[in-house]
């Protein structure tokens, strides 16, 4: 399964939506994901792809990991995976 599909699946789980209903330009907030859901999503992504996401939920704007949209999350995860190989 492509990285993007798996991330969509994880985000859909947190937002209680069908993966097909998760828009790439949507923010996590627009999808109804609160800060706890963000943490759970990040943890699920780390577990799924065996990576460490540089994200601090207390100061998300200072994190290197861009969570401004679903598409930015996919791009950031793909970059982390490439850097790890």
mmCIF file of the N, C-alpha and C atoms, coordinates in Angstrom:
data_MODEL
# 
_entry.id   MODEL 
# 
loop_
_atom_site.group_PDB 
_atom_site.id 
_atom_site.type_symbol 
_atom_site.label_atom_id 
_atom_site.label_alt_id 
_atom_site.label_comp_id 
_atom_site.label_asym_id 
_atom_site.label_entity_id 
_atom_site.label_seq_id 
_atom_site.pdbx_PDB_ins_code 
_atom_site.Cartn_x 
_atom_site.Cartn_y 
_atom_site.Cartn_z 
_atom_site.occupancy 
_atom_site.B_iso_or_equiv 
_atom_site.pdbx_formal_charge 
_atom_site.auth_seq_id 
_atom_site.auth_comp_id 
_atom_site.auth_asym_id 
_atom_site.auth_atom_id 
_atom_site.pdbx_PDB_model_num 
ATOM 1   N N  . UNK A 1 1  ? 0.845   -1.187 0.000  1.00 0.00 ? 1  UNK A N  1 
ATOM 2   C CA . UNK A 1 1  ? 0.000   0.000  0.000  1.00 0.00 ? 1  UNK A CA 1 
ATOM 3   C C  . UNK A 1 1  ? 0.891   1.252  0.000  1.00 0.00 ? 1  UNK A C  1 
ATOM 4   N N  . UNK A 1 2  ? 0.620   2.206  -0.879 1.00 0.00 ? 2  UNK A N  1 
ATOM 5   C CA . UNK A 1 2  ? 1.424   3.433  -0.925 1.00 0.00 ? 2  UNK A CA 1 
ATOM 6   C C  . UNK A 1 2  ? 1.385   4.197  0.408  1.00 0.00 ? 2  UNK A C  1 
ATOM 7   N N  . UNK A 1 3  ? 2.446   4.946  0.663  1.00 0.00 ? 3  UNK A N  1 
ATOM 8   C CA . UNK A 1 3  ? 2.548   5.730  1.892  1.00 0.00 ? 3  UNK A CA 1 
ATOM 9   C C  . UNK A 1 3  ? 1.336   6.639  2.048  1.00 0.00 ? 3  UNK A C  1 
ATOM 10  N N  . UNK A 1 4  ? 0.959   7.327  0.981  1.00 0.00 ? 4  UNK A N  1 
ATOM 11  C CA . UNK A 1 4  ? -0.148  8.278  1.064  1.00 0.00 ? 4  UNK A CA 1 
ATOM 12  C C  . UNK A 1 4  ? -1.449  7.593  1.477  1.00 0.00 ? 4  UNK A C  1 
ATOM 13  N N  . UNK A 1 5  ? -1.700  6.425  0.940  1.00 0.00 ? 5  UNK A N  1 
ATOM 14  C CA . UNK A 1 5  ? -2.937  5.701  1.293  1.00 0.00 ? 5  UNK A CA 1 
ATOM 15  C C  . UNK A 1 5  ? -2.946  5.307  2.760  1.00 0.00 ? 5  UNK A C  1 
ATOM 16  N N  . UNK A 1 6  ? -1.811  4.858  3.268  1.00 0.00 ? 6  UNK A N  1 
ATOM 17  C CA . UNK A 1 6  ? -1.736  4.447  4.672  1.00 0.00 ? 6  UNK A CA 1 
ATOM 18  C C  . UNK A 1 6  ? -1.939  5.646  5.586  1.00 0.00 ? 6  UNK A C  1 
ATOM 19  N N  . UNK A 1 7  ? -1.357  6.784  5.232  1.00 0.00 ? 7  UNK A N  1 
ATOM 20  C CA . UNK A 1 7  ? -1.535  7.998  6.036  1.00 0.00 ? 7  UNK A CA 1 
ATOM 21  C C  . UNK A 1 7  ? -2.995  8.442  5.995  1.00 0.00 ? 7  UNK A C  1 
ATOM 22  N N  . UNK A 1 8  ? -3.594  8.388  4.821  1.00 0.00 ? 8  UNK A N  1 
ATOM 23  C CA . UNK A 1 8  ? -5.021  8.728  4.715  1.00 0.00 ? 8  UNK A CA 1 
ATOM 24  C C  . UNK A 1 8  ? -5.854  7.817  5.614  1.00 0.00 ? 8  UNK A C  1 
ATOM 25  N N  . UNK A 1 9  ? -5.492  6.558  5.656  1.00 0.00 ? 9  UNK A N  1 
ATOM 26  C CA . UNK A 1 9  ? -6.202  5.591  6.497  1.00 0.00 ? 9  UNK A CA 1 
ATOM 27  C C  . UNK A 1 9  ? -6.070  5.957  7.982  1.00 0.00 ? 9  UNK A C  1 
ATOM 28  N N  . UNK A 1 10 ? -4.864  6.305  8.409  1.00 0.00 ? 10 UNK A N  1 
ATOM 29  C CA . UNK A 1 10 ? -4.618  6.682  9.800  1.00 0.00 ? 10 UNK A CA 1 
ATOM 30  C C  . UNK A 1 10 ? -5.402  7.940  10.159 1.00 0.00 ? 10 UNK A C  1 
ATOM 31  N N  . UNK A 1 11 ? -5.348  8.938  9.297  1.00 0.00 ? 11 UNK A N  1 
ATOM 32  C CA . UNK A 1 11 ? -6.063  10.193 9.556  1.00 0.00 ? 11 UNK A CA 1 
ATOM 33  C C  . UNK A 1 11 ? -7.574  9.965  9.541  1.00 0.00 ? 11 UNK A C  1 
ATOM 34  N N  . UNK A 1 12 ? -8.042  9.139  8.623  1.00 0.00 ? 12 UNK A N  1 
ATOM 35  C CA . UNK A 1 12 ? -9.478  8.826  8.560  1.00 0.00 ? 12 UNK A CA 1 
ATOM 36  C C  . UNK A 1 12 ? -9.944  8.163  9.855  1.00 0.00 ? 12 UNK A C  1 
ATOM 37  N N  . UNK A 1 13 ? -9.117  7.264  10.382 1.00 0.00 ? 13 UNK A N  1 
ATOM 38  C CA . UNK A 1 13 ? -9.451  6.607  11.645 1.00 0.00 ? 13 UNK A CA 1 
ATOM 39  C C  . UNK A 1 13 ? -9.633  7.629  12.758 1.00 0.00 ? 13 UNK A C  1 
ATOM 40  N N  . UNK A 1 14 ? -8.727  8.575  12.843 1.00 0.00 ? 14 UNK A N  1 
ATOM 41  C CA . UNK A 1 14 ? -8.783  9.592  13.893 1.00 0.00 ? 14 UNK A CA 1 
ATOM 42  C C  . UNK A 1 14 ? -9.962  10.548 13.715 1.00 0.00 ? 14 UNK A C  1 
ATOM 43  N N  . UNK A 1 15 ? -10.332 10.807 12.472 1.00 0.00 ? 15 UNK A N  1 
ATOM 44  C CA . UNK A 1 15 ? -11.421 11.749 12.209 1.00 0.00 ? 15 UNK A CA 1 
ATOM 45  C C  . UNK A 1 15 ? -12.776 11.062 12.060 1.00 0.00 ? 15 UNK A C  1 
ATOM 46  N N  . UNK A 1 16 ? -12.757 9.735  12.195 1.00 0.00 ? 16 UNK A N  1 
ATOM 47  C CA . UNK A 1 16 ? -13.987 8.941  12.051 1.00 0.00 ? 16 UNK A CA 1 
ATOM 48  C C  . UNK A 1 16 ? -14.643 9.151  10.690 1.00 0.00 ? 16 UNK A C  1 
ATOM 49  N N  . UNK A 1 17 ? -13.805 9.261  9.671  1.00 0.00 ? 17 UNK A N  1 
ATOM 50  C CA . UNK A 1 17 ? -14.282 9.421  8.295  1.00 0.00 ? 17 UNK A CA 1 
ATOM 51  C C  . UNK A 1 17 ? -13.822 8.234  7.457  1.00 0.00 ? 17 UNK A C  1 
ATOM 52  N N  . UNK A 1 18 ? -14.433 8.096  6.303  1.00 0.00 ? 18 UNK A N  1 
ATOM 53  C CA . UNK A 1 18 ? -13.964 7.131  5.318  1.00 0.00 ? 18 UNK A CA 1 
ATOM 54  C C  . UNK A 1 18 ? -12.731 7.750  4.654  1.00 0.00 ? 18 UNK A C  1 
ATOM 55  N N  . UNK A 1 19 ? -11.679 6.957  4.394  1.00 0.00 ? 19 UNK A N  1 
ATOM 56  C CA . UNK A 1 19 ? -10.488 7.528  3.745  1.00 0.00 ? 19 UNK A CA 1 
ATOM 57  C C  . UNK A 1 19 ? -10.803 8.309  2.467  1.00 0.00 ? 19 UNK A C  1 
ATOM 58  N N  . UNK A 1 20 ? -11.817 7.909  1.741  1.00 0.00 ? 20 UNK A N  1 
ATOM 59  C CA . UNK A 1 20 ? -12.191 8.607  0.508  1.00 0.00 ? 20 UNK A CA 1 
ATOM 60  C C  . UNK A 1 20 ? -12.729 10.007 0.785  1.00 0.00 ? 20 UNK A C  1 
ATOM 61  N N  . UNK A 1 21 ? -13.177 10.253 2.026  1.00 0.00 ? 21 UNK A N  1 
ATOM 62  C CA . UNK A 1 21 ? -13.728 11.562 2.388  1.00 0.00 ? 21 UNK A CA 1 
ATOM 63  C C  . UNK A 1 21 ? -12.681 12.521 2.956  1.00 0.00 ? 21 UNK A C  1 
ATOM 64  N N  . UNK A 1 22 ? -11.449 12.056 3.094  1.00 0.00 ? 22 UNK A N  1 
ATOM 65  C CA . UNK A 1 22 ? -10.370 12.904 3.619  1.00 0.00 ? 22 UNK A CA 1 
ATOM 66  C C  . UNK A 1 22 ? -9.757  13.664 2.447  1.00 0.00 ? 22 UNK A C  1 
ATOM 67  N N  . UNK A 1 23 ? -9.948  14.982 2.453  1.00 0.00 ? 23 UNK A N  1 
ATOM 68  C CA . UNK A 1 23 ? -9.409  15.831 1.387  1.00 0.00 ? 23 UNK A CA 1 
ATOM 69  C C  . UNK A 1 23 ? -7.948  16.159 1.655  1.00 0.00 ? 23 UNK A C  1 
ATOM 70  N N  . UNK A 1 24 ? -7.125  16.119 0.620  1.00 0.00 ? 24 UNK A N  1 
ATOM 71  C CA . UNK A 1 24 ? -5.691  16.361 0.777  1.00 0.00 ? 24 UNK A CA 1 
ATOM 72  C C  . UNK A 1 24 ? -5.371  17.769 1.269  1.00 0.00 ? 24 UNK A C  1 
ATOM 73  N N  . UNK A 1 25 ? -6.208  18.743 0.932  1.00 0.00 ? 25 UNK A N  1 
ATOM 74  C CA . UNK A 1 25 ? -5.931  20.116 1.355  1.00 0.00 ? 25 UNK A CA 1 
ATOM 75  C C  . UNK A 1 25 ? -6.570  20.458 2.701  1.00 0.00 ? 25 UNK A C  1 
ATOM 76  N N  . UNK A 1 26 ? -7.237  19.498 3.330  1.00 0.00 ? 26 UNK A N  1 
ATOM 77  C CA . UNK A 1 26 ? -7.892  19.743 4.613  1.00 0.00 ? 26 UNK A CA 1 
ATOM 78  C C  . UNK A 1 26 ? -6.875  19.794 5.745  1.00 0.00 ? 26 UNK A C  1 
ATOM 79  N N  . UNK A 1 27 ? -7.181  20.627 6.741  1.00 0.00 ? 27 UNK A N  1 
ATOM 80  C CA . UNK A 1 27 ? -6.355  20.637 7.949  1.00 0.00 ? 27 UNK A CA 1 
ATOM 81  C C  . UNK A 1 27 ? -6.914  19.566 8.889  1.00 0.00 ? 27 UNK A C  1 
ATOM 82  N N  . UNK A 1 28 ? -6.104  19.172 9.865  1.00 0.00 ? 28 UNK A N  1 
ATOM 83  C CA . UNK A 1 28 ? -6.591  18.188 10.831 1.00 0.00 ? 28 UNK A CA 1 
ATOM 84  C C  . UNK A 1 28 ? -7.762  18.761 11.624 1.00 0.00 ? 28 UNK A C  1 
ATOM 85  N N  . UNK A 1 29 ? -7.695  20.050 11.902 1.00 0.00 ? 29 UNK A N  1 
ATOM 86  C CA . UNK A 1 29 ? -8.785  20.710 12.622 1.00 0.00 ? 29 UNK A CA 1 
ATOM 87  C C  . UNK A 1 29 ? -10.084 20.651 11.814 1.00 0.00 ? 29 UNK A C  1 
ATOM 88  N N  . UNK A 1 30 ? -9.994  20.899 10.509 1.00 0.00 ? 30 UNK A N  1 
ATOM 89  C CA . UNK A 1 30 ? -11.183 20.824 9.644  1.00 0.00 ? 30 UNK A CA 1 
ATOM 90  C C  . UNK A 1 30 ? -11.773 19.418 9.625  1.00 0.00 ? 30 UNK A C  1 
ATOM 91  N N  . UNK A 1 31 ? -10.919 18.416 9.845  1.00 0.00 ? 31 UNK A N  1 
ATOM 92  C CA . UNK A 1 31 ? -11.388 17.034 9.860  1.00 0.00 ? 31 UNK A CA 1 
ATOM 93  C C  . UNK A 1 31 ? -11.914 16.627 11.236 1.00 0.00 ? 31 UNK A C  1 
ATOM 94  N N  . UNK A 1 32 ? -11.859 17.558 12.186 1.00 0.00 ? 32 UNK A N  1 
ATOM 95  C CA . UNK A 1 32 ? -12.385 17.280 13.511 1.00 0.00 ? 32 UNK A CA 1 
ATOM 96  C C  . UNK A 1 32 ? -11.408 16.572 14.431 1.00 0.00 ? 32 UNK A C  1 
ATOM 97  N N  . UNK A 1 33 ? -10.115 16.651 14.102 1.00 0.00 ? 33 UNK A N  1 
ATOM 98  C CA . UNK A 1 33 ? -9.109  15.994 14.927 1.00 0.00 ? 33 UNK A CA 1 
ATOM 99  C C  . UNK A 1 33 ? -8.565  17.004 15.938 1.00 0.00 ? 33 UNK A C  1 
ATOM 100 N N  . UNK A 1 34 ? -8.742  16.706 17.220 1.00 0.00 ? 34 UNK A N  1 
ATOM 101 C CA . UNK A 1 34 ? -8.251  17.589 18.278 1.00 0.00 ? 34 UNK A CA 1 
ATOM 102 C C  . UNK A 1 34 ? -6.787  17.289 18.592 1.00 0.00 ? 34 UNK A C  1 
ATOM 103 N N  . UNK A 1 35 ? -6.219  17.979 19.582 1.00 0.00 ? 35 UNK A N  1 
ATOM 104 C CA . UNK A 1 35 ? -4.790  17.812 19.872 1.00 0.00 ? 35 UNK A CA 1 
ATOM 105 C C  . UNK A 1 35 ? -4.446  16.379 20.296 1.00 0.00 ? 35 UNK A C  1 
ATOM 106 N N  . UNK A 1 36 ? -5.338  15.727 21.024 1.00 0.00 ? 36 UNK A N  1 
ATOM 107 C CA . UNK A 1 36 ? -5.095  14.332 21.395 1.00 0.00 ? 36 UNK A CA 1 
ATOM 108 C C  . UNK A 1 36 ? -5.095  13.452 20.136 1.00 0.00 ? 36 UNK A C  1 
ATOM 109 N N  . UNK A 1 37 ? -6.010  13.727 19.229 1.00 0.00 ? 37 UNK A N  1 
ATOM 110 C CA . UNK A 1 37 ? -6.068  12.996 17.963 1.00 0.00 ? 37 UNK A CA 1 
ATOM 111 C C  . UNK A 1 37 ? -4.820  13.211 17.126 1.00 0.00 ? 37 UNK A C  1 
ATOM 112 N N  . UNK A 1 38 ? -4.254  14.433 17.192 1.00 0.00 ? 38 UNK A N  1 
ATOM 113 C CA . UNK A 1 38 ? -3.017  14.720 16.477 1.00 0.00 ? 38 UNK A CA 1 
ATOM 114 C C  . UNK A 1 38 ? -1.895  13.846 17.030 1.00 0.00 ? 38 UNK A C  1 
ATOM 115 N N  . UNK A 1 39 ? -1.799  13.799 18.378 1.00 0.00 ? 39 UNK A N  1 
ATOM 116 C CA . UNK A 1 39 ? -0.769  12.981 19.020 1.00 0.00 ? 39 UNK A CA 1 
ATOM 117 C C  . UNK A 1 39 ? -0.949  11.511 18.637 1.00 0.00 ? 39 UNK A C  1 
ATOM 118 N N  . UNK A 1 40 ? -2.178  11.029 18.670 1.00 0.00 ? 40 UNK A N  1 
ATOM 119 C CA . UNK A 1 40 ? -2.442  9.635  18.320 1.00 0.00 ? 40 UNK A CA 1 
ATOM 120 C C  . UNK A 1 40 ? -2.113  9.361  16.849 1.00 0.00 ? 40 UNK A C  1 
ATOM 121 N N  . UNK A 1 41 ? -2.413  10.322 15.981 1.00 0.00 ? 41 UNK A N  1 
ATOM 122 C CA . UNK A 1 41 ? -2.095  10.175 14.563 1.00 0.00 ? 41 UNK A CA 1 
ATOM 123 C C  . UNK A 1 41 ? -0.586  10.101 14.349 1.00 0.00 ? 41 UNK A C  1 
ATOM 124 N N  . UNK A 1 42 ? 0.146   11.012 15.009 1.00 0.00 ? 42 UNK A N  1 
ATOM 125 C CA . UNK A 1 42 ? 1.603   11.028 14.891 1.00 0.00 ? 42 UNK A CA 1 
ATOM 126 C C  . UNK A 1 42 ? 2.180   9.705  15.384 1.00 0.00 ? 42 UNK A C  1 
ATOM 127 N N  . UNK A 1 43 ? 1.682   9.232  16.523 1.00 0.00 ? 43 UNK A N  1 
ATOM 128 C CA . UNK A 1 43 ? 2.162   7.970  17.078 1.00 0.00 ? 43 UNK A CA 1 
ATOM 129 C C  . UNK A 1 43 ? 1.887   6.815  16.106 1.00 0.00 ? 43 UNK A C  1 
ATOM 130 N N  . UNK A 1 44 ? 0.681   6.791  15.536 1.00 0.00 ? 44 UNK A N  1 
ATOM 131 C CA . UNK A 1 44 ? 0.332   5.728  14.582 1.00 0.00 ? 44 UNK A CA 1 
ATOM 132 C C  . UNK A 1 44 ? 1.227   5.778  13.345 1.00 0.00 ? 44 UNK A C  1 
ATOM 133 N N  . UNK A 1 45 ? 1.546   6.985  12.882 1.00 0.00 ? 45 UNK A N  1 
ATOM 134 C CA . UNK A 1 45 ? 2.432   7.144  11.725 1.00 0.00 ? 45 UNK A CA 1 
ATOM 135 C C  . UNK A 1 45 ? 3.832   6.641  12.072 1.00 0.00 ? 45 UNK A C  1 
ATOM 136 N N  . UNK A 1 46 ? 4.314   7.005  13.270 1.00 0.00 ? 46 UNK A N  1 
ATOM 137 C CA . UNK A 1 46 ? 5.636   6.537  13.693 1.00 0.00 ? 46 UNK A CA 1 
ATOM 138 C C  . UNK A 1 46 ? 5.689   5.016  13.745 1.00 0.00 ? 46 UNK A C  1 
ATOM 139 N N  . UNK A 1 47 ? 4.657   4.426  14.307 1.00 0.00 ? 47 UNK A N  1 
ATOM 140 C CA . UNK A 1 47 ? 4.605   2.967  14.416 1.00 0.00 ? 47 UNK A CA 1 
ATOM 141 C C  . UNK A 1 47 ? 4.528   2.299  13.042 1.00 0.00 ? 47 UNK A C  1 
ATOM 142 N N  . UNK A 1 48 ? 3.667   2.826  12.186 1.00 0.00 ? 48 UNK A N  1 
ATOM 143 C CA . UNK A 1 48 ? 3.451   2.231  10.864 1.00 0.00 ? 48 UNK A CA 1 
ATOM 144 C C  . UNK A 1 48 ? 4.708   2.252  10.003 1.00 0.00 ? 48 UNK A C  1 
ATOM 145 N N  . UNK A 1 49 ? 5.427   3.371  10.038 1.00 0.00 ? 49 UNK A N  1 
ATOM 146 C CA . UNK A 1 49 ? 6.567   3.536  9.138  1.00 0.00 ? 49 UNK A CA 1 
ATOM 147 C C  . UNK A 1 49 ? 7.920   3.403  9.842  1.00 0.00 ? 49 UNK A C  1 
ATOM 148 N N  . UNK A 1 50 ? 7.895   3.103  11.129 1.00 0.00 ? 50 UNK A N  1 
ATOM 149 C CA . UNK A 1 50 ? 9.111   2.928  11.921 1.00 0.00 ? 50 UNK A CA 1 
ATOM 150 C C  . UNK A 1 50 ? 10.041  4.140  11.780 1.00 0.00 ? 50 UNK A C  1 
ATOM 151 N N  . UNK A 1 51 ? 9.461   5.321  12.015 1.00 0.00 ? 51 UNK A N  1 
ATOM 152 C CA . UNK A 1 51 ? 10.205  6.579  11.946 1.00 0.00 ? 51 UNK A CA 1 
ATOM 153 C C  . UNK A 1 51 ? 9.957   7.361  13.231 1.00 0.00 ? 51 UNK A C  1 
ATOM 154 N N  . UNK A 1 52 ? 10.792  8.367  13.448 1.00 0.00 ? 52 UNK A N  1 
ATOM 155 C CA . UNK A 1 52 ? 10.584  9.277  14.569 1.00 0.00 ? 52 UNK A CA 1 
ATOM 156 C C  . UNK A 1 52 ? 10.190  10.631 13.997 1.00 0.00 ? 52 UNK A C  1 
ATOM 157 N N  . UNK A 1 53 ? 8.996   11.089 14.353 1.00 0.00 ? 53 UNK A N  1 
ATOM 158 C CA . UNK A 1 53 ? 8.473   12.341 13.826 1.00 0.00 ? 53 UNK A CA 1 
ATOM 159 C C  . UNK A 1 53 ? 8.892   13.485 14.750 1.00 0.00 ? 53 UNK A C  1 
ATOM 160 N N  . UNK A 1 54 ? 9.591   14.497 14.207 1.00 0.00 ? 54 UNK A N  1 
ATOM 161 C CA . UNK A 1 54 ? 10.011  15.637 15.029 1.00 0.00 ? 54 UNK A CA 1 
ATOM 162 C C  . UNK A 1 54 ? 8.850   16.601 15.249 1.00 0.00 ? 54 UNK A C  1 
ATOM 163 N N  . UNK A 1 55 ? 8.000   16.267 16.205 1.00 0.00 ? 55 UNK A N  1 
ATOM 164 C CA . UNK A 1 55 ? 6.801   17.069 16.436 1.00 0.00 ? 55 UNK A CA 1 
ATOM 165 C C  . UNK A 1 55 ? 6.588   17.254 17.925 1.00 0.00 ? 55 UNK A C  1 
ATOM 166 N N  . UNK A 1 56 ? 6.363   18.484 18.336 1.00 0.00 ? 56 UNK A N  1 
ATOM 167 C CA . UNK A 1 56 ? 6.064   18.791 19.725 1.00 0.00 ? 56 UNK A CA 1 
ATOM 168 C C  . UNK A 1 56 ? 4.650   19.340 19.797 1.00 0.00 ? 56 UNK A C  1 
ATOM 169 N N  . UNK A 1 57 ? 3.748   18.574 20.387 1.00 0.00 ? 57 UNK A N  1 
ATOM 170 C CA . UNK A 1 57 ? 2.346   18.971 20.428 1.00 0.00 ? 57 UNK A CA 1 
ATOM 171 C C  . UNK A 1 57 ? 2.135   20.253 21.237 1.00 0.00 ? 57 UNK A C  1 
ATOM 172 N N  . UNK A 1 58 ? 3.051   20.537 22.161 1.00 0.00 ? 58 UNK A N  1 
ATOM 173 C CA . UNK A 1 58 ? 2.913   21.743 22.974 1.00 0.00 ? 58 UNK A CA 1 
ATOM 174 C C  . UNK A 1 58 ? 3.230   23.018 22.194 1.00 0.00 ? 58 UNK A C  1 
ATOM 175 N N  . UNK A 1 59 ? 4.089   22.910 21.212 1.00 0.00 ? 59 UNK A N  1 
ATOM 176 C CA . UNK A 1 59 ? 4.424   24.047 20.344 1.00 0.00 ? 59 UNK A CA 1 
ATOM 177 C C  . UNK A 1 59 ? 4.496   23.585 18.886 1.00 0.00 ? 59 UNK A C  1 
ATOM 178 N N  . UNK A 1 60 ? 3.353   23.211 18.330 1.00 0.00 ? 60 UNK A N  1 
ATOM 179 C CA . UNK A 1 60 ? 3.350   22.652 16.967 1.00 0.00 ? 60 UNK A CA 1 
ATOM 180 C C  . UNK A 1 60 ? 3.920   23.601 15.918 1.00 0.00 ? 60 UNK A C  1 
ATOM 181 N N  . UNK A 1 61 ? 3.770   24.910 16.136 1.00 0.00 ? 61 UNK A N  1 
ATOM 182 C CA . UNK A 1 61 ? 4.276   25.871 15.152 1.00 0.00 ? 61 UNK A CA 1 
ATOM 183 C C  . UNK A 1 61 ? 5.802   25.892 15.104 1.00 0.00 ? 61 UNK A C  1 
ATOM 184 N N  . UNK A 1 62 ? 6.462   25.375 16.137 1.00 0.00 ? 62 UNK A N  1 
ATOM 185 C CA . UNK A 1 62 ? 7.925   25.326 16.158 1.00 0.00 ? 62 UNK A CA 1 
ATOM 186 C C  . UNK A 1 62 ? 8.472   23.970 15.703 1.00 0.00 ? 62 UNK A C  1 
ATOM 187 N N  . UNK A 1 63 ? 7.597   23.041 15.408 1.00 0.00 ? 63 UNK A N  1 
ATOM 188 C CA . UNK A 1 63 ? 8.029   21.710 14.995 1.00 0.00 ? 63 UNK A CA 1 
ATOM 189 C C  . UNK A 1 63 ? 8.508   21.714 13.559 1.00 0.00 ? 63 UNK A C  1 
ATOM 190 N N  . UNK A 1 64 ? 9.459   20.821 13.279 1.00 0.00 ? 64 UNK A N  1 
ATOM 191 C CA . UNK A 1 64 ? 9.960   20.666 11.915 1.00 0.00 ? 64 UNK A CA 1 
ATOM 192 C C  . UNK A 1 64 ? 8.961   19.908 11.049 1.00 0.00 ? 64 UNK A C  1 
ATOM 193 N N  . UNK A 1 65 ? 8.002   19.251 11.685 1.00 0.00 ? 65 UNK A N  1 
ATOM 194 C CA . UNK A 1 65 ? 7.042   18.409 10.975 1.00 0.00 ? 65 UNK A CA 1 
ATOM 195 C C  . UNK A 1 65 ? 5.797   19.233 10.656 1.00 0.00 ? 65 UNK A C  1 
ATOM 196 N N  . UNK A 1 66 ? 5.523   19.427 9.382  1.00 0.00 ? 66 UNK A N  1 
ATOM 197 C CA . UNK A 1 66 ? 4.423   20.279 8.927  1.00 0.00 ? 66 UNK A CA 1 
ATOM 198 C C  . UNK A 1 66 ? 3.095   19.523 8.947  1.00 0.00 ? 66 UNK A C  1 
ATOM 199 N N  . UNK A 1 67 ? 2.193   19.959 9.835  1.00 0.00 ? 67 UNK A N  1 
ATOM 200 C CA . UNK A 1 67 ? 0.871   19.324 9.899  1.00 0.00 ? 67 UNK A CA 1 
ATOM 201 C C  . UNK A 1 67 ? -0.216  20.284 9.421  1.00 0.00 ? 67 UNK A C  1 
ATOM 202 N N  . UNK A 1 68 ? 0.145   21.230 8.552  1.00 0.00 ? 68 UNK A N  1 
ATOM 203 C CA . UNK A 1 68 ? -0.817  22.242 8.119  1.00 0.00 ? 68 UNK A CA 1 
ATOM 204 C C  . UNK A 1 68 ? -1.916  21.684 7.218  1.00 0.00 ? 68 UNK A C  1 
ATOM 205 N N  . UNK A 1 69 ? -1.681  20.531 6.593  1.00 0.00 ? 69 UNK A N  1 
ATOM 206 C CA . UNK A 1 69 ? -2.712  19.884 5.779  1.00 0.00 ? 69 UNK A CA 1 
ATOM 207 C C  . UNK A 1 69 ? -2.367  18.399 5.661  1.00 0.00 ? 69 UNK A C  1 
ATOM 208 N N  . UNK A 1 70 ? -3.316  17.635 5.178  1.00 0.00 ? 70 UNK A N  1 
ATOM 209 C CA . UNK A 1 70 ? -3.086  16.203 4.976  1.00 0.00 ? 70 UNK A CA 1 
ATOM 210 C C  . UNK A 1 70 ? -1.938  16.008 3.982  1.00 0.00 ? 70 UNK A C  1 
ATOM 211 N N  . UNK A 1 71 ? -1.938  16.783 2.924  1.00 0.00 ? 71 UNK A N  1 
ATOM 212 C CA . UNK A 1 71 ? -0.886  16.672 1.904  1.00 0.00 ? 71 UNK A CA 1 
ATOM 213 C C  . UNK A 1 71 ? 0.491   16.992 2.487  1.00 0.00 ? 71 UNK A C  1 
ATOM 214 N N  . UNK A 1 72 ? 0.560   18.006 3.362  1.00 0.00 ? 72 UNK A N  1 
ATOM 215 C CA . UNK A 1 72 ? 1.860   18.341 3.960  1.00 0.00 ? 72 UNK A CA 1 
ATOM 216 C C  . UNK A 1 72 ? 2.344   17.230 4.885  1.00 0.00 ? 72 UNK A C  1 
ATOM 217 N N  . UNK A 1 73 ? 1.426   16.555 5.556  1.00 0.00 ? 73 UNK A N  1 
ATOM 218 C CA . UNK A 1 73 ? 1.795   15.425 6.414  1.00 0.00 ? 73 UNK A CA 1 
ATOM 219 C C  . UNK A 1 73 ? 2.363   14.293 5.561  1.00 0.00 ? 73 UNK A C  1 
ATOM 220 N N  . UNK A 1 74 ? 1.700   13.996 4.446  1.00 0.00 ? 74 UNK A N  1 
ATOM 221 C CA . UNK A 1 74 ? 2.181   12.946 3.543  1.00 0.00 ? 74 UNK A CA 1 
ATOM 222 C C  . UNK A 1 74 ? 3.591   13.289 3.054  1.00 0.00 ? 74 UNK A C  1 
ATOM 223 N N  . UNK A 1 75 ? 3.793   14.536 2.621  1.00 0.00 ? 75 UNK A N  1 
ATOM 224 C CA . UNK A 1 75 ? 5.103   14.955 2.112  1.00 0.00 ? 75 UNK A CA 1 
ATOM 225 C C  . UNK A 1 75 ? 6.165   14.857 3.203  1.00 0.00 ? 75 UNK A C  1 
ATOM 226 N N  . UNK A 1 76 ? 5.829   15.264 4.418  1.00 0.00 ? 76 UNK A N  1 
ATOM 227 C CA . UNK A 1 76 ? 6.787   15.223 5.526  1.00 0.00 ? 76 UNK A CA 1 
ATOM 228 C C  . UNK A 1 76 ? 7.164   13.785 5.881  1.00 0.00 ? 76 UNK A C  1 
ATOM 229 N N  . UNK A 1 77 ? 6.187   12.892 5.872  1.00 0.00 ? 77 UNK A N  1 
ATOM 230 C CA . UNK A 1 77 ? 6.461   11.478 6.174  1.00 0.00 ? 77 UNK A CA 1 
ATOM 231 C C  . UNK A 1 77 ? 7.322   10.871 5.081  1.00 0.00 ? 77 UNK A C  1 
ATOM 232 N N  . UNK A 1 78 ? 6.999   11.154 3.823  1.00 0.00 ? 78 UNK A N  1 
ATOM 233 C CA . UNK A 1 78 ? 7.805   10.628 2.719  1.00 0.00 ? 78 UNK A CA 1 
ATOM 234 C C  . UNK A 1 78 ? 9.255   11.110 2.835  1.00 0.00 ? 78 UNK A C  1 
ATOM 235 N N  . UNK A 1 79 ? 9.450   12.372 3.224  1.00 0.00 ? 79 UNK A N  1 
ATOM 236 C CA . UNK A 1 79 ? 10.797  12.927 3.393  1.00 0.00 ? 79 UNK A CA 1 
ATOM 237 C C  . UNK A 1 79 ? 11.522  12.207 4.532  1.00 0.00 ? 79 UNK A C  1 
ATOM 238 N N  . UNK A 1 80 ? 10.846  11.997 5.658  1.00 0.00 ? 80 UNK A N  1 
ATOM 239 C CA . UNK A 1 80 ? 11.469  11.291 6.788  1.00 0.00 ? 80 UNK A CA 1 
ATOM 240 C C  . UNK A 1 80 ? 11.876  9.867  6.414  1.00 0.00 ? 80 UNK A C  1 
ATOM 241 N N  . UNK A 1 81 ? 11.019  9.199  5.642  1.00 0.00 ? 81 UNK A N  1 
ATOM 242 C CA . UNK A 1 81 ? 11.334  7.826  5.228  1.00 0.00 ? 81 UNK A CA 1 
ATOM 243 C C  . UNK A 1 81 ? 12.554  7.819  4.320  1.00 0.00 ? 81 UNK A C  1 
ATOM 244 N N  . UNK A 1 82 ? 12.626  8.776  3.386  1.00 0.00 ? 82 UNK A N  1 
ATOM 245 C CA . UNK A 1 82 ? 13.784  8.866  2.484  1.00 0.00 ? 82 UNK A CA 1 
ATOM 246 C C  . UNK A 1 82 ? 15.067  9.169  3.242  1.00 0.00 ? 82 UNK A C  1 
ATOM 247 N N  . UNK A 1 83 ? 14.979  10.045 4.240  1.00 0.00 ? 83 UNK A N  1 
ATOM 248 C CA . UNK A 1 83 ? 16.162  10.408 5.020  1.00 0.00 ? 83 UNK A CA 1 
ATOM 249 C C  . UNK A 1 83 ? 16.678  9.228  5.835  1.00 0.00 ? 83 UNK A C  1 
ATOM 250 N N  . UNK A 1 84 ? 15.771  8.327  6.177  1.00 0.00 ? 84 UNK A N  1 
ATOM 251 C CA . UNK A 1 84 ? 16.148  7.194  7.021  1.00 0.00 ? 84 UNK A CA 1 
ATOM 252 C C  . UNK A 1 84 ? 16.804  6.066  6.242  1.00 0.00 ? 84 UNK A C  1 
ATOM 253 N N  . UNK A 1 85 ? 16.577  6.041  4.926  1.00 0.00 ? 85 UNK A N  1 
ATOM 254 C CA . UNK A 1 85 ? 17.134  4.941  4.120  1.00 0.00 ? 85 UNK A CA 1 
ATOM 255 C C  . UNK A 1 85 ? 18.523  5.249  3.604  1.00 0.00 ? 85 UNK A C  1 
# 
